């Protein structure tokens, strides 16, 4: 259970784990034990997340053959959602975005869930009519267009960014496009570099608007202690608060 002034977010690309598979059952048990307030699952099924709470998802069609129940992005909250949408601009590749405002113990927060296409999306599979990094850059361009229109509340952008931060092994124009997006909207990435617990860099991230900060961020191993692989991505957990909340608590402690 998190403190009253703190909100816990869990973000994990579960690599299409079915809730009834061994992988899915273990991941769901980990989620249950961590008791997050908000969950972002990428590459998951609509029945993967807890039955209580509230779910919004990206569109089913993400450019590859549609399979029942599969979504590239799922946002779940203990609290109700409003002003939610799976698409804010047609300039973005479909089926890889959803946003909404959820009423939390910190107040109303806007969550943006993304699954930014990997560099070979629709290059050698799918439509096979893209250049390397083309859909990735289109997605970043679409985010640049839609974020100003939804910046009505403190904002958390989370999901699979398909880039490590700081960047490694990618064209500078690609890493610069992400940097420009984050900088333009004053979003700070709290998941950059190697993360506590696993000490690995990740392509899955959490970025916060200036009003928000993190008390703790850590990673969840992709492999169990008995060497069973849960996903090709590690999970991420963050305990977040308003910057002013921490300042207020510090003042109360000193008085």
N, C-alpha and C positions, 0 to 999 in steps of 0.2 A: 504494500500500500504506500503510495507516495504522499508527501506532505501536502497540506491544504493549499500552500502557495506554489506548488510545483505540478507540472503536467508531464506525463511520461509518453513519449512517442517511440514506437517500434517500427522499423523499416527493414523489409527483407524481400529479396528476389528469391522465391521458393522454387523456381525452375519447374513449374507445372506439377508440383507435388499434389497428388490427389489427397483429399482429407482421409480417405480410407486406406491409403498406402502406408507402409512402415515409415517412410520419410515424413509423410504428412502428419501421422499421429505423433511422432516425436516433436516436430516443429510446433504443432498445436499445443502440446503439453508444455513446451518451453514458453510459449506465448501466455498460456494460462498462469503459469507460475510467476511470470514477470508482471502480470496485471497492468498492461498499458492502457492509457486513456484513449489514445488514437493509434491506429495501425495503418501503415501503408504496405500493401503486398503488391509486388509486381510479378507478372507471369504466374497468375494464380487462378483458382476457381471461385465462383461466386458463393459456394457453400463451404469454403475453407475456413472462414472467420467465425467467431462466436455467434450463436443464434440470437442472443440478446444484443442490444445496441442497434446501431444504424449504419447502413452501408450505401455508398455511392460508388459507381464504377465508370471506367471509360467505355466507349462503344465496343461492341463485339467485333466489328470489322476493323482489323488493323493491317489489311492488305494481303494476308495469307489465308488459306482455307479456314473457314469458321468452324470451330468445334464447340459444341454445346457447353455453356458454363464458363468457358475460358475468357479471361480478360487480361489485358496487359497491365492495367492499373486498377487497384481496389483501395478505397479509403473507408475505414471503419472507425466509428467513434462511439463511446459510451453515451454521448450526448446527441441531440437531434441536429440535423443539417438543414440549412436553408441557403437560398441563392446558389444552388449547385448546378454545374453544367459539365458535360463531357466534351464540349467544344466551344471555344471562344473565337476562333478564327479558322477559316477554311484553308489558310495558307500553311497550316501545320499538317504533317502526315497523320492520317486518321487513327483513332483507337488507342492512343498512347498518352492520354491526358484526361484528368478530371479535377475539378476544384469545387470547393464549397466552404461555407462558413458554419462552424460548429460552436455551440454554446458550451463552454468549458468552465471549470472552477476559476479560471483566470479571466473569464469574460469571452466575448466573441472573437474567434481567431479564424483567419482564412488559411485553409490548407490547399496546396497545389500538389497533386500527385502526377509524376511523370515517369515514362519509360522511354527515354530518348533513344532513337534507333542506333544500333551498333554500326560500325563503319561499313560492313558489307550487307546492310539491309537492302534487299531487292537487287543485289549485284549478281550473285551466282545462284540465288534461290528466289522464290516468289516471282515477281514480275520480270526480273532480270533485265531491267531497263534503266538502272541507276549507275552513276559513278560512285566510287568508293567515297564515303563520308557525305554523300549528297543528302540523304534523308536526315542524317544527324544535324547537318547545318540548317536544313529547312525547319526542323523542329525548333532549334535555338532561335531562328528568325521569327517563327510564329510566337514563341514565348515572349520575345522582345516586344511584339505588337500587342499581345493580350494582357500582359501583366499590369500596365498602367490603368487599364479599365477596371480591374478588380482589386486595386490597392485601397480598398475601403476600410480594411481592418489590418491589424498586425498580421504578418504573413509568414507562413512556413512552407517552403518548397522542398519536397522530398521525393525519393524514388531512385530509380536506376538512371544515373547521368551518363553512363558508359564513358566516363573519363575519370582518371585518377587526378587528385589535386594534392600537391603540385603535379603538373602534367609529366608524363613519361611516354616515350615511344609513340608520338603522334605528331602530325604536322602542326607547326606553330599557328597556322591560320585557324585550326580547329580549337585548340586550347584557348586562343585569343578570343574566339567568338563566345565561348562560355564565360571567360573572364569579363568581357565587355557586358554581357547580359547581367551578371551578378553585380558588377560595379555600377551599372546604370540604375539598378533598383536597390542599391545599398544593402544587398543580401550578403551576410557573412556565413561562410561555410564552416560548420563546427565539426566536420568529419574529415578534415584534410590531414594528410600524412598518416603514418602508422597509428592504429588505434589501440587503446588499452585492451588487455586480455589476449588479443591475437597478435598484436604488433605488426599487422599487415596494413598496407594502403588498400583502399576500396574504391570501386566505381559507383557505389551507392552512397547517397549523401543526404544531408539535412542542411538547409540554408535558411537563416532567420533574418527578418527585417530588424531595423535598429532597436525597436522597443523590447526585443526579446534576447535572452541570453541562456546559456546552459550551465547547470550545476555540475553535471557529469555526463560524459559520453563514453560508450564502450561498445565493443564488437562481440558478436556471438559466433562461435566457431562453426564452420561449415561441415566439420567432421566430428563425430562423437569420440568419446574417450576410447571406445573399442574399435575405432577406425571405420565407422559406417558413415558414408557421405550423405549429408542431408540436402545439399544444394551445391551449385558451382559458385555461389555468392555467400559471403558471411552476412549475418544480420547486424543491425545497428540499433542501439537503444540510447535515448537521450532524455534526461530529466531537465525540463526547461522552466523558466520563470520570466516575469517582467523584470527588467533591470531595476526599476524603481522598487520592486518588492524586496529585492536583496538589500538595497540601500536602507529601506524602512526597517527591515529586520535587524540590520547592523546597528542602527540608531537606537532601536528599542533595547538591544542587548547592552549597549554602553551606558544608557541612562539609569 
